């Protein structure tokens, strides 16, 4: 009590001193996060204006002991830095600036508490602790499914798979998924499902995590997709996720239902064709596949046909007698009481016997007659019948009636038996009809020509066609006709042609073709009318007429001159009166007969008396 006044006075004196209020403060982040392999700088900055101070960095181990790493003596702008111990770190610690501690390529082994202590004379001493957290992304997540067969009849949880996430920091968390949905399974063992985890610290300081999933499986899990995922932490509160590959389970579950059907070939109504190889298929919904027993019901008894693990029964070239009830049974010893392990089906074999005709396959009938024929067939299911000719439907049903038969009625008729409910099961039978009678002649019209436009020597091709039975023979009135040939697609028509050059004789009588068979003949005549002369001969005739006219004119001129020879100046161009003296008068040669001379003279006497006018001055 007596010393209290003294302490109060001392406190007042210290408070009045300016330096007593100064106190060292530091700026140090409490937590620094960095990814493994990246460099990191630890900052320790004194607050306030301190020209001189001593900064030291310590590492605190797990026991709490401090180990000096480095120190920096700061005097104004000069810094004297010293690294005392790097703890075998490679690369070693470094100091930068005014005592910043640098850790190149951060490692998990750098994950410690670091203490920074700063002493600044009268300002005193301050210290702060910094925690370094190093993060590492784990490697790819892999999963190892249970390769055994898991039974759905087991009452306890069974091992499903093991998931591994290696070399991460901090240790990741493993989660399990089924069909993309997170499985909420506890860590405690129970019959429904649980998981176990184990973390291992590697020599590098990184951590690996192993998780094993246990589940009680059900039949619905046979098609389920499972996978695991590693969730890891990153700086600044971020997170990452690495998924494993998906996997499925091999489950054992008993057969509950059986399906039984005709695989191929069959119709929607369940018919199969006689002669086909038919496959019966039996399938159960259990795993592994049970053994199947095939049987046939005969007189209410099961006759075993085959026992198979594949569930297939093939009936080679099935016959109509094999129609009946067939069944299959799954031999499942772990089946539930409500399971349906047996199924039956009705196998119906469709067949079609050959078609029978009421007449022969070839009929020969006269023109104008009538015929009625029918076809019949046996089959199952009941077949339908129809008649066609040249792919043209004629009548539905077994009966075909033809009245007033003509040559157009000749040809091949087809009776077809078919089954609408069983495709590709059909049969046909043909009936060939021959029509006897006088040949039907059909000439091919030649190109129309105006009267008189045909010329002698023109080349023309004549064609005649005929039909009938027996097949008619075609002949021509002129030689050179071709042999009788069938007309392609001509429905029994035959044809013959004749190529020749026209003459006047052909024009007068015509050219005929004749078709004949034992029933008679038919004839056609081609006429051409009057023929004009050939173009080249007409030109020669015109020239001959012109020459004849010219010669006639010369003869007339000669006679005229001879008639006028007794007149002075006749036949002398430009002269009149008597000829000059000493020049003899023209006369006919002595060979001319007297009667010719007298005729000429007498014919000229009348004209001579008219003097010099008229023709007297002309030659």
C-alpha positions in Angstrom: 0.0 0.0 0.0 2.9 2.3 0.8 4.4 1.7 -2.7 1.3 2.5 -4.6 1.8 6.3 -4.8 5.3 5.6 -6.2 4.0 3.3 -9.0 1.4 5.9 -10.0 4.0 8.6 -10.3 6.3 6.3 -12.4 3.4 5.6 -14.7 2.6 9.3 -15.2 6.3 10.0 -15.9 6.5 7.2 -18.5 3.3 8.4 -20.2 4.7 11.9 -20.5 7.8 10.6 -22.3 7.3 10.8 -26.2 8.9 7.4 -27.0 7.0 5.4 -24.5 3.8 5.4 -26.8 5.7 3.9 -29.8 4.8 0.1 -30.4 6.0 -2.2 -33.2 3.2 -3.6 -35.5 3.5 -6.0 -38.4 1.5 -6.7 -41.6 1.4 -10.5 -42.0 -1.4 -12.6 -43.7 -2.4 -15.4 -41.4 -2.8 -17.9 -44.3 -1.1 -18.2 -47.6 -2.3 -20.8 -50.2 -0.3 -21.9 -53.2 -0.4 -24.8 -55.8 2.4 -27.3 -55.7 5.3 -26.3 -57.9 4.5 -22.6 -58.0 6.8 -20.0 -56.2 5.5 -18.2 -53.2 6.6 -15.1 -51.3 5.9 -14.7 -47.5 5.5 -11.0 -46.6 6.3 -9.5 -43.2 6.1 -5.7 -43.3 6.6 -3.5 -40.3 4.0 -0.8 -40.0 5.1 2.8 -39.5 8.3 4.7 -40.3 11.2 2.5 -39.1 14.6 3.3 -40.5 16.4 0.6 -38.7 15.1 -2.9 -37.7 16.1 -6.5 -37.5 13.7 -9.1 -39.1 14.0 -12.8 -38.5 12.1 -15.8 -40.0 11.5 -19.0 -38.0 10.0 -22.3 -38.9 7.8 -24.0 -36.3 7.9 -27.8 -36.3 5.2 -30.2 -35.1 6.6 -30.1 -31.5 6.3 -26.3 -31.5 10.0 -25.6 -31.5 11.2 -22.7 -33.6 14.1 -23.0 -36.0 15.8 -19.8 -37.4 15.7 -19.8 -41.2 16.9 -16.3 -42.2 17.4 -12.8 -41.0 17.6 -9.3 -42.5 19.4 -6.2 -40.9 17.8 -3.1 -42.4 19.5 0.3 -42.0 17.8 2.8 -44.2 18.1 1.7 -47.8 20.8 -0.9 -47.0 19.7 -4.5 -46.3 22.0 -7.2 -45.1 20.3 -10.6 -45.7 21.4 -13.9 -44.3 19.9 -17.4 -44.9 20.9 -19.6 -41.9 19.2 -22.9 -42.6 17.2 -24.2 -45.6 16.5 -27.6 -44.0 17.9 -29.4 -47.0 15.3 -27.7 -49.2 16.0 -27.5 -52.9 16.1 -24.9 -54.2 16.9 -23.1 -50.8 15.1 -20.3 -49.2 15.7 -16.8 -50.5 15.3 -13.3 -49.0 14.1 -10.3 -51.2 13.5 -6.7 -50.5 13.4 -5.8 -46.8 13.1 -9.4 -45.6 10.5 -11.1 -47.7 11.0 -14.9 -47.5 10.8 -16.6 -51.0 10.1 -20.3 -51.5 10.8 -21.4 -55.1 8.7 -24.3 -56.4 6.4 -24.8 -53.3 6.4 -28.4 -52.0 4.1 -30.2 -49.6 7.0 -30.3 -47.3 6.8 -26.5 -47.0 3.5 -26.8 -45.3 4.5 -25.3 -41.9 3.8 -22.4 -39.6 6.3 -19.6 -40.2 7.0 -16.9 -37.5 8.3 -13.4 -38.4 9.9 -11.4 -35.5 10.9 -7.8 -36.0 12.9 -5.7 -33.5 13.2 -1.9 -34.0 15.0 -0.3 -31.1 12.8 1.9 -29.0 9.7 0.7 -31.0 10.2 -2.6 -29.4 9.7 -6.1 -30.8 6.7 -7.7 -32.6 6.0 -11.1 -34.0 3.3 -12.8 -36.2 2.6 -16.3 -37.3 1.8 -17.2 -41.0 0.4 -20.6 -42.0 1.4 -22.0 -45.5 -1.1 -24.3 -47.2 0.1 -26.2 -50.4 -2.5 -27.7 -52.7 -1.9 -30.5 -55.2 -4.5 -31.8 -57.8 -4.8 -35.6 -57.5 -4.1 -37.9 -60.5 -6.8 -39.5 -62.6 -9.4 -41.4 -60.6 -9.5 -45.1 -61.3 -12.0 -47.7 -60.2 -11.7 -51.5 -59.9 -15.2 -53.2 -60.1 -15.8 -56.6 -58.6 -15.3 -59.1 -61.4 -17.3 -61.8 -59.7 -21.0 -62.6 -60.0 -23.1 -60.9 -57.3 -26.3 -62.7 -56.3 -29.5 -60.7 -55.7 -30.6 -63.4 -53.4 -27.9 -62.5 -50.9 -29.2 -60.7 -47.8 -26.0 -58.8 -46.9 -24.2 -56.0 -48.7 -21.5 -57.2 -51.1 -18.4 -55.5 -52.3 -19.1 -53.5 -55.5 -15.9 -51.8 -56.4 -12.8 -50.0 -55.1 -12.0 -46.4 -56.1 -8.5 -44.8 -55.9 -7.4 -41.2 -56.0 -3.6 -40.7 -55.7 -1.1 -38.0 -54.9 -3.3 -35.1 -53.9 -3.1 -32.5 -51.2 -5.1 -32.1 -49.0 -6.6 -35.6 -49.2 -9.6 -35.7 -51.6 -13.0 -37.0 -50.8 -14.5 -39.9 -52.8 -18.2 -40.2 -53.6 -20.1 -42.9 -55.3 -22.9 -42.6 -58.0 -25.5 -44.9 -59.5 -27.0 -43.8 -62.8 -25.7 -40.4 -62.2 -27.3 -40.1 -58.8 -25.2 -39.7 -55.6 -25.4 -42.7 -53.3 -26.0 -41.7 -49.7 -24.1 -44.6 -48.0 -22.7 -44.3 -44.5 -19.3 -45.2 -43.2 -20.8 -47.7 -40.7 -21.3 -51.3 -41.7 -24.9 -52.3 -42.3 -26.8 -54.8 -44.6 -28.1 -52.2 -47.0 -24.8 -50.6 -48.0 -21.8 -48.7 -46.7 -18.3 -47.6 -47.7 -14.9 -47.7 -46.2 -12.0 -45.2 -46.7 -8.2 -45.3 -46.2 -5.8 -42.5 -46.6 -2.1 -43.0 -47.2 0.6 -40.3 -47.1 3.2 -40.9 -49.8 6.9 -40.3 -49.5 6.4 -37.1 -51.4 4.1 -35.8 -48.7 1.1 -36.1 -51.1 -1.9 -38.1 -49.9 -3.8 -41.0 -51.6 -7.3 -42.1 -50.8 -8.9 -45.5 -51.3 -12.6 -46.0 -50.9 -14.6 -49.4 -51.2 -18.3 -49.5 -51.8 -20.6 -52.3 -50.4 -24.2 -52.6 -51.5 -27.0 -55.1 -51.3 -27.8 -55.6 -55.0 -31.2 -56.0 -56.6 -32.3 -57.3 -60.1 -32.9 -53.6 -61.1 -29.1 -53.1 -60.8 -28.4 -55.4 -63.8 -28.5 -52.4 -66.2 -27.3 -49.8 -63.8 -24.2 -47.7 -64.5 -21.9 -47.0 -61.5 -18.9 -44.6 -61.1 -16.9 -42.9 -58.4 -15.6 -39.3 -58.2 -12.7 -37.7 -56.4 -13.6 -34.2 -55.0 -10.5 -32.0 -54.1 -9.8 -28.5 -52.8 -8.0 -25.7 -54.6 -6.8 -22.2 -53.4 -9.4 -19.4 -52.8 -12.1 -21.9 -51.8 -12.4 -23.5 -55.2 -13.0 -27.2 -55.8 -12.4 -29.8 -58.5 -13.8 -33.1 -59.5 -12.3 -36.1 -61.3 -14.7 -38.9 -62.4 -13.8 -42.5 -63.0 -14.9 -44.6 -66.0 -18.5 -46.0 -65.6 -18.9 -49.7 -65.0 -21.7 -52.3 -64.6 -22.2 -55.3 -62.4 -22.5 -59.0 -63.3 -25.5 -60.1 -61.3 -27.0 -63.4 -60.7 -30.7 -63.4 -60.5 -33.2 -66.2 -61.0 -35.5 -66.5 -64.0 -39.0 -65.1 -63.3 -40.6 -65.0 -66.8 -40.1 -66.9 -70.0 -40.8 -65.8 -73.6 -41.3 -68.3 -76.4 -41.8 -67.4 -80.1 -41.2 -68.4 -83.7 -38.1 -66.5 -84.9 -38.1 -66.9 -88.7 -39.6 -67.1 -91.1 -43.2 -66.6 -90.0 -46.2 -64.4 -90.6 -47.9 -62.1 -88.2 -50.7 -64.7 -87.9 -48.1 -67.4 -86.9 -48.1 -69.4 -90.1 -44.9 -70.9 -91.5 -44.4 -72.4 -94.9 -44.0 -76.0 -95.5 -40.5 -76.9 -96.5 -38.9 -73.9 -94.7 -36.4 -74.4 -91.8 -38.2 -72.9 -88.7 -36.4 -71.7 -85.6 -38.2 -71.7 -82.2 -36.6 -69.4 -79.6 -37.0 -69.5 -75.8 -35.7 -66.8 -73.6 -35.8 -66.3 -69.8 -35.0 -63.1 -67.9 -32.5 -64.7 -65.5 -28.8 -64.6 -65.3 -26.9 -66.7 -65.9 -29.0 -68.3 -68.6 -30.8 -71.4 -67.4 -31.1 -74.6 -69.3 -34.1 -74.9 -71.6 -36.2 -77.9 -72.4 -38.2 -78.0 -75.6 -41.2 -80.4 -75.9 -44.3 -81.1 -78.1 -47.7 -81.8 -76.7 -49.1 -85.0 -78.2 -52.1 -86.7 -76.7 -51.8 -84.4 -73.7 -48.3 -85.7 -73.1 -45.0 -83.8 -73.3 -42.6 -85.3 -75.8 -39.1 -83.9 -75.1 -37.4 -82.7 -78.3 -34.3 -81.0 -77.1 -32.4 -79.6 -74.1 -30.3 -76.5 -74.8 -28.4 -73.7 -73.0 -28.8 -71.4 -76.0 -32.6 -71.6 -76.0 -33.0 -72.4 -79.8 -34.8 -75.3 -81.5 -34.6 -75.6 -85.3 -37.1 -77.7 -87.3 -35.5 -78.5 -90.6 -37.8 -78.5 -93.7 -40.9 -78.5 -91.6 -43.9 -80.5 -92.9 -47.6 -80.1 -92.4 -47.7 -83.0 -90.1 -45.5 -81.1 -87.6 -48.3 -78.6 -86.9 -49.3 -78.6 -83.3 -48.5 -77.3 -79.8 -44.9 -76.7 -78.8 -43.5 -75.6 -75.4 -40.3 -74.6 -73.6 -39.4 -74.7 -70.0 -36.6 -73.0 -68.1 -34.9 -75.2 -65.5 -34.3 -72.7 -62.7 -33.7 -74.1 -59.2 -33.5 -70.7 -57.4 -36.8 -69.5 -58.8 -39.3 -67.6 -56.8 -42.7 -69.2 -56.1 -44.5 -66.7 -58.4 -42.1 -67.3 -61.4 -43.6 -68.4 -64.7 -41.0 -70.8 -66.2 -42.9 -72.5 -69.0 -44.6 -71.2 -72.2 -46.3 -72.8 -75.2 -47.2 -71.8 -78.7 -49.2 -73.1 -81.6 -47.1 -73.9 -84.7 -49.2 -73.7 -87.9 -47.7 -75.0 -91.1 -49.1 -73.6 -94.3 -49.0 -75.8 -97.4 -50.3 -75.6 -101.0 -50.6 -78.7 -103.3 -50.2 -78.5 -107.1 -53.1 -77.0 -109.1 -55.3 -79.4 -111.1 -57.1 -78.3 -114.3 -60.4 -79.7 -115.6 -59.1 -79.7 -119.1 -55.8 -80.6 -120.8 -53.1 -78.0 -120.7 -53.5 -77.3 -124.4 -56.9 -76.8 -126.1 -57.6 -76.4 -129.8 -61.0 -74.9 -130.6 -62.7 -73.6 -133.8 -63.5 -69.9 -134.3 -66.8 -68.9 -132.7 -67.0 -71.8 -130.3 -67.1 -71.5 -126.5 -65.3 -73.2 -123.6 -65.6 -73.4 -119.8 -62.6 -74.6 -117.7 -61.7 -74.6 -114.0 -58.8 -75.2 -111.7 -58.7 -76.5 -108.2 -56.2 -76.8 -105.4 -55.8 -78.1 -101.8 -54.0 -76.0 -99.1 -54.1 -74.6 -95.6 -55.1 -71.9 -94.9 -57.7 -71.9 -97.7 -56.1 -70.5 -100.9 -57.6 -68.0 -103.3 -57.7 -68.6 -107.1 -57.6 -66.2 -110.0 -57.2 -66.3 -113.8 -54.9 -64.0 -115.8 -53.7 -63.6 -119.3 -50.7 -61.5 -120.3 -50.5 -60.4 -116.6 -54.0 -58.9 -116.9 -56.5 -60.2 -114.3 -59.5 -61.8 -115.9 -61.6 -63.3 -113.1 -61.3 -64.2 -109.5 -62.3 -67.8 -108.7 -61.7 -71.2 -110.1 -64.0 -71.0 -113.2 -63.0 -69.4 -116.6 -65.6 -69.1 -119.4 -64.9 -67.9 -122.9 -67.8 -67.3 -125.4 -67.6 -66.7 -129.2 -63.9 -67.5 -129.4 -61.9 -65.3 -131.8 -58.3 -65.3 -132.8 -57.7 -62.7 -130.0 -58.8 -65.4 -127.5 -55.8 -67.5 -128.4 -52.9 -67.4 -126.0 -51.7 -68.6 -122.6 -54.1 -68.5 -119.6 -52.7 -68.8 -116.0 -54.5 -70.0 -113.0 -52.8 -68.8 -109.8 -53.4 -70.1 -106.3 -52.2 -67.8 -103.5 -52.6 -67.1 -99.8 -53.1 -63.5 -98.7 -52.0 -64.4 -95.1 -48.9 -66.3 -96.2 -46.8 -64.2 -98.6 -44.6 -66.0 -101.2 -46.7 -69.2 -100.9 -48.3 -69.6 -104.3 -48.6 -71.9 -107.3 -49.5 -71.5 -111.0 -50.8 -73.7 -113.8 -51.0 -72.7 -117.5 -53.6 -73.4 -120.2 -52.7 -72.8 -123.8 -55.6 -72.1 -126.1 -55.3 -72.5 -129.9 -58.0 -71.2 -132.2 -58.5 -73.0 -135.5 -60.0 -71.2 -138.6 -59.6 -69.5 -142.0 -56.5 -67.2 -141.8 -57.1 -63.6 -140.9 -55.1 -61.5 -143.4 -53.8 -58.0 -142.6 -51.9 -56.1 -145.4 -49.7 -53.3 -144.3 -50.9 -50.2 -146.2 -48.3 -48.7 -148.5 -47.8 -44.9 -148.3 -50.7 -43.2 -150.1 -49.8 -41.8 -153.5 -51.7 -39.4 -155.8 -53.0 -40.9 -159.0 -50.2 -41.0 -161.6 -47.5 -40.3 -159.0 -46.1 -43.8 -159.1 -43.5 -44.1 -161.8 -42.3 -47.1 -163.6 -39.2 -48.4 -161.9 -40.1 -47.1 -158.4 -39.0 -49.5 -155.6 -41.7 -50.5 -153.2 -41.8 -52.8 -150.1 -45.0 -54.7 -149.5 -45.8 -56.5 -146.2 -48.6 -58.9 -145.4 -49.4 -60.4 -142.0 -51.8 -63.2 -141.1 -52.8 -65.3 -138.2 -54.7 -68.5 -137.7 -54.2 -72.1 -136.6 -52.6 -74.1 -138.1 -50.1 -71.4 -138.8 -50.9 -69.9 -142.2 -48.4 -69.8 -145.1 -47.9 -66.5 -147.0 -47.2 -66.4 -150.8 -46.9 -63.6 -153.4 -47.9 -63.3 -157.0 -44.4 -62.1 -157.8 -41.1 -63.8 -157.0 -38.8 -62.5 -154.3 -41.0 -62.7 -151.2 -39.4 -63.4 -147.8 -40.2 -66.5 -145.8 -43.0 -66.5 -143.2 -41.8 -65.3 -139.8 -43.4 -64.7 -136.4 -44.1 -61.1 -135.5 -42.4 -60.3 -132.2 -45.1 -59.8 -129.5 -47.7 -60.2 -132.3 -50.1 -62.6 -130.5 -49.8 -65.3 -133.2 -49.3 -63.1 -136.2 -46.8 -64.1 -138.9 -45.5 -61.8 -141.6 -43.8 -61.8 -145.0 -42.5 -59.0 -147.2 -41.8 -58.4 -150.9 -39.5 -55.7 -152.3 -39.5 -55.0 -156.1 -39.5 -52.4 -158.8 -42.8 -51.4 -160.4 -43.6 -52.2 -164.1 -46.6 -51.4 -166.3 -47.7 -55.0 -166.2 -47.8 -54.9 -162.4 -49.8 -51.7 -162.6 -52.4 -53.3 -164.8 -52.9 -56.6 -162.8 -51.7 -55.6 -159.3 -49.6 -57.6 -156.9 -51.3 -60.1 -154.6 -50.4 -61.9 -151.3 -52.2 -64.9 -150.1 -52.4 -66.6 -146.7 -53.5 -70.2 -146.6 -53.9 -73.1 -144.1 -55.9 -76.3 -144.2 -59.1 -74.3 -143.4 -58.8 -72.1 -146.5 -57.1 -69.0 -147.8 -57.4 -65.3 -147.9 -56.1 -63.0 -150.6 -55.2 -59.3 -150.9 -54.2 -57.3 -154.1 -52.1 -54.2 -154.0 -53.0 -51.7 -156.8 -50.9 -48.7 -158.0 -52.9 -47.1 -160.8 -51.3 -45.9 -164.1 -47.5 -45.5 -164.0 -45.8 -42.4 -165.3 -42.7 -42.8 -167.4 -39.4 -42.8 -165.6 -37.9 -39.3 -165.2 -34.8 -40.1 -167.4 -37.0 -41.6 -170.4 -39.2 -38.5 -170.5 -36.2 -36.3 -171.1 -35.1 -38.4 -174.0 -38.5 -38.3 -175.6 -38.6 -34.5 -175.5 -35.2 -34.3 -177.2 -36.4 -36.7 -179.9 -39.5 -34.6 -180.7 -37.4 -31.5 -180.9 -34.9 -33.1 -183.3 -37.8 -34.4 -185.5 -39.4 -31.0 -185.7 -36.1 -29.4 -186.7 -35.6 -31.9 -189.5 -39.2 -31.4 -190.8 -38.6 -27.7 -191.0 -35.4 -28.2 -193.1 -37.3 -30.5 -195.5 -40.1 -28.0 -196.0 -37.5 -25.3 -196.7 -35.8 -27.5 -199.3 -39.1 -28.2 -201.1 -40.0 -24.6 -201.1 -36.7 -23.6 -202.8 -37.1 -26.3 -205.4 -40.6 -25.0 -206.1 -39.4 -21.5 -206.8 -36.3 -22.3 -208.9 -38.0 -21.4 -212.2 -38.4 -17.7 -211.2 -35.7 -15.1 -211.8 -33.9 -14.4 -208.6 -35.4 -17.2 -206.6 -33.1 -18.5 -204.1 -30.7 -15.6 -204.8 -30.7 -13.3 -202.0 -30.9 -9.6 -203.0 -31.5 -10.2 -206.8 -34.6 -9.6 -209.1 -35.4 -10.3 -212.8 -33.3 -12.5 -215.1 -29.9 -13.7 -214.0 -26.9 -12.1 -215.6 -25.7 -13.2 -219.0 -23.2 -16.0 -219.2 -24.4 -17.5 -215.8 -26.5 -20.7 -216.3 -29.9 -21.2 -214.5 -30.0 -23.6 -211.6 -31.7 -27.0 -212.2 -32.2 -30.3 -210.5 -29.8 -33.1 -210.9 -30.4 -35.5 -213.7 -31.3 -38.1 -211.2 -34.6 -36.5 -210.3 -37.6 -38.3 -211.7 -39.8 -36.5 -214.3 -42.9 -36.8 -212.2 -41.2 -34.9 -209.4 -40.1 -32.2 -211.9 -43.5 -31.8 -213.4 -45.1 -31.6 -210.0 -42.8 -28.8 -208.9 -43.2 -26.9 -212.1 -46.9 -27.2 -212.2 -47.2 -26.2 -208.6 -45.2 -23.0 -209.3 -46.9 -21.8 -212.5 -49.8 -20.1 -210.8 -47.5 -18.2 -208.5 -45.1 -17.1 -211.3 -47.8 -15.2 -213.0 -48.2 -12.8 -210.1 -45.0 -11.1 -211.0 -42.4 -10.2 -208.5 -44.7 -9.8 -205.5 -45.6 -12.3 -202.7 -43.1 -15.1 -202.2 -41.3 -14.3 -205.4 -38.7 -12.3 -203.6 -38.1 -15.0 -200.9 -36.1 -18.2 -200.8 
